[in-house]
Amino acid sequence: MKKKILLIGLIYFGLVSFRPTQINLTTQIYREMVFSAVDNMEFKFKDIVKAQAILESGHFNSDVFRQNNNVFGIRLPKKRKTTAIGSNLRHAVYSDICSSIEDRLIYEQRYLINLTRQQYFAYLDRVYAKNKTYSKKLKLIIQKNL
């Protein structure tokens, strides 16, 4: 158990300077690193955020994830505080994966903080993805992968 906690801590703190384009790691390692960072941040519904990470990053294989360090497929914000440093492939670019996850937390704290779980899913369908089946996909990912 102590080894696992140590490994998770090393992975989390290693995210600060980690860039997927630097080394070709397996999707399982990316998954563990992203999930560890989500677990160590103050997200309201961590399972939903993890499901979004899987869906939006194409299971940690998409070009937006690999080239932009963008876990959630976020476009460059124009009106809110962001940790993004630019734009590429019509999506925000982050200096590292942790910055992308921090940006998703900033988004949550701005728009989602007072919502119930049901309202959170409804918001994601209506505003975040503008797709009425988005939450169904997330729920399926949660059921099968988390």
C-alpha positions, -999 to 999 in steps of 0.1 A, spaced: 0 0 0 28 24 9 45 17 -25 12 26 -43 8 58 -24 44 68 -31 39 60 -68 7 80 -70 24 110 -53 54 108 -77 31 106 -107 10 136 -95 39 158 -87 56 147 -120 27 160 -139 37 196 -133 65 194 -160 52 163 -179 43 167 -216 29 139 -236 48 149 -267 81 144 -249 78 107 -244 54 81 -259 39 65 -228 11 40 -228 -25 50 -225 -26 32 -192 1 54 -178 -16 86 -191 -48 74 -175 -32 68 -141 -15 102 -142 -46 121 -151 -68 102 -126 -43 108 -99 -43 145 -106 -81 146 -106 -82 128 -73 -59 154 -58 -79 184 -69 -112 197 -55 -136 185 -82 -172 181 -71 -178 149 -91 -145 133 -98 -160 103 -116 -177 126 -141 -144 145 -147 -125 113 -152 -151 101 -177 -148 134 -195 -110 129 -196 -115 94 -212 -141 106 -237 -125 140 -247 -90 127 -251 -100 96 -271 -88 73 -244 -56 95 -241 -47 91 -278 -62 121 -296 -40 147 -313 -54 174 -292 -44 155 -261 -9 145 -273 0 178 -291 -17 203 -268 -15 186 -234 -53 192 -235 -71 164 -215 -107 177 -220 -107 191 -256 -112 226 -242 -113 255 -267 -92 286 -258 -114 305 -233 -121 341 -242 -140 354 -212 -127 335 -181 -94 330 -164 -74 301 -180 -42 283 -176 -39 279 -214 -9 293 -232 -22 294 -267 -42 276 -294 -35 247 -318 -58 224 -337 -86 249 -328 -82 239 -291 -63 253 -261 -27 245 -256 -13 239 -221 23 238 -209 16 204 -193 -13 180 -184 -17 193 -149 -24 228 -163 -51 214 -185 -67 197 -155 -64 229 -134 -82 248 -162 -111 223 -161 -113 229 -123 -114 267 -130 -143 261 -154 -161 240 -128 -157 266 -101 -170 293 -124 -200 275 -139 -208 242 -121 -201 246 -84 -236 248 -71 -252 221 -92 -265 188 -81 -253 157 -99 -284 156 -122 -281 194 -129 -243 189 -136 -251 163 -163 -279 184 -178 -255 214 -180 -229 193 -197 -255 182 -223 -269 217 -228 -238 239 -226 -205 222 -224 -210 197 -253 -242 210 -268 -251 174 -273 -281 157 -256 -263 123 -255 -231 136 -240 -241 127 -204 -253 92 -216 -218 86 -230 -202 98 -197 -225 75 -176 -216 45 -197 -179 53 -193 -184 56 -156 -203 23 -155 -177 4 -175 -144 21 -167 -145 36 -132 
